[in-house]
Amino acid sequence: MSVVTENLDLWWGGFLRSLGIALWGAVGSLAWGTVLAVFRISPVPVLRGFGAFYVTWLRNTPLAIVLFTMAFGIPALGINVSFYAFGVTGLVLYTSAFVCEAVRSGISTVPTGQAEAARSIGLTFAQTLGLVVMPQALRAVVPPVGNVIIAMIKNSAVVGAIGVGGDLFSAYNRLTSAQGYAALPAITGMAVGFLVLTLSAAGLLALFERRTVIAR
């Protein structure tokens, strides 16, 4: 395993870069996915239609196509930012469609009578959602959303394929292509890095889930 021990700085830098991609991806996906879920249950037909179209389109499009469209299609329109920004944005756009459905499934576990009771005392749709429905839906949402976030962390490896640079995938590619190391040990090093990320995320989500169960 000299490919790992002799290149710890490279692997550590790749780990931190992948961690940054995962964190930004998680925050963005949770925020935009929750907004989409609200759109899906909105009383406004245009918002419901947009949410349904977005989720159907993104969930049935391969992540690689989304990322390559962001990295090589958007610049053709005159929009030029870093590959890092394109990669994270593509990951957020893709993952948020799955977060949306997880959040929407949690909302559906709340009895409709509670929302109707809230509306009957004069609460608006936004107040009903924020004060009555979402606090209860949160407990049901944690496990499926957690699975989506863990899948997103693994999917972040694909982001390195569009030239982000500095992440775990790029570290593997540099060691095998430029420095001539064998592929299998380098893949093992990359796999260990992602394993640490996913297990850490799973531990944090399990802790949060236990806290919500206690709060129940």
N, C-alpha and C positions, 0 to 999 in steps of 0.2 A: 504493500500500500504506500510505496514511496511517492506516488502521484499525489497523495493527500498530505503526508507528513512534510514533504519538501516544498509544498505550495500552500501552506496554511494561510498566508496573507491573502493570496488570491481567492481561496475558498471563503475566508472570512468576509472579504469585501463583497463577494458574490452573494453570500448569505444575507448581509445587511441590505444589499440592493433588492434582493427578492423579498425580504421582509418589508421594505418600503413599498414595493409594488402591491404586496398582499394587504398592507394596512390601508393604503389609499383606495385599493379596490374594494375592501370591505366597507369602509366608510361611505364611499360613493354609491356602492350597490345597495346598502341598507337605506340610504336616504332616498335615492331615486326609485328603488323598488317599492318603498312605502308610499311614495307619491303616486306611483302607478296603481298600487292596490286601492288607494282612495279614488283614483279615476275610475277603476273597474266597478266600484259600488256607488259612484256618484249619481245623483238624480239628474245630472245634466247629460243628455244623450251624446253630445259631441265628445265629452270627456270619456264616457263609457266606450264609445266607438274607438277613440284613439288608443285607450288602454288595451282593448281587446286586440286591435290590429298590431300594436307594438309587441305585445307578449307573443301572439301567434307567429309573427314574423321572426322575432329574435330567437325564440325557443326552437324554431325549425331551421335555423341557419347555423352552419358549423362555425365554431369560434375562430378557426383559422381564416375563414372568409371575412369575418367581421374585422379582425386585426389587420389583414392585408388591405382591406378597403380603407381603413383608417390611415394606415401608413403610406399607401401608394395611390389611393384614389382621391382622398381629400386634398392632398397637396396639388393635384391637378386643377382644383377649383381656386387655387391661389391662397389657400390656408396653409401656412407653414409654421409648425412648432416642432419641438424635439420628438424623437421617436419614443422617448419615455412617456411624454404626455399623450401621444397617440395610442401607445400600448395600454396605459392605464385607463384611458377613456374608453377604448374598445372593450376592455375587460369589464368595466363598469356597465356599459350599455348592454353587454351580453348577460352578465350575471344578474342584473337588476330584474330581468324578465322572470327569472326563477325565484328571486326573492319576492317579487310581486305575488306570485301564485301561492307561495308559502304563507305570506302575510294574509292574503285573502282567505286562505283555508282556515287560518286562526280566527279571523273575524267571523266566519260562518259558524264557529262553535258557540258564539255568544247568542243566547236565545233572542229571537226577533222581538219578543214581548218587551224586553228591556229597552230596546231602541224606541219602540212605539210609546212606551211609558215616558221616556225622556222627551220625545217630541210632543206628547200630550201636555206636558207642563211648560211648554214654550221654548225648549232648547232648540237651537238651530242644528242643521246637519253637522256642521263643524264641531259645535259644542257636544253634541251627542256622541260623535266619533271620538273626540279627544278626552271627554270626561267619563264616558260610560263604556263604550265598546272597546277601545284600544287597550285600556288598562287590564281588562279581562282577557283579551285576545293575546296579550303579550306572553302569558304563561303557556298557551298552546302553540305559540309561534316559535319558541326558542329551539326545540329539537329540529324541525325541518329547516329553519333558517340556518342553524348551525351546520347542518349537512351541506347546504348550499355554499356556505362560506369555506368549508373545508375543501369542497370540490373546486372552488375558485382559486384557492391557494395552489392546488395541483395544476390547475389550468394556467396559472401565471407562468409556468415553464414555457408555454407556447409564446408568451410575450417576448421572450428572449430571441425567438426565431425571426422577428421582424427587425432586429438590429438595435434593440434597446441598449445593450452593452453593460457589462459590469455585474450582471446577475449570475446565478448559479449555472444556467444553461450556457451563458457566454464563457464562464470559467471552464466548463467542460469542453466547449468547442475550441477554446484557445489552447488548452493543454493537449488535445488530440490532434488538432490541425497544425498549429504553429510549432509546438514543442515535441511532437511525436510520441506522446505517451500512449500506452495501450488503451483502447476504448473501454473495456470492461471495468478496470479499476477506477477510471475517471467517472463512468456512469455511477459506480457505487458511491463515490464521493458526492456527486450531485444528489443521488437518492437519499443519502443520509441527511443532507441539508434540508431537503423538502420534508423528510420524516420528522425532523426536529420542529419544523414550522407547523406541520399538521397536528402532531401530538400536543404541542403547546396550545394550539387553538382549541383542540378537543378538550383539554384539561380546563381551560378558561370557560368554555361553554358549559361543561359539566358543572363547574362551580356555580355559574350564574343560574343554571337550571335548578340546582338544589336550593338556592336562595329563593327563587320564585315559588318553588313547591312549599317551602317553609312559610312564605308570605301568604300562601293560599289558606 
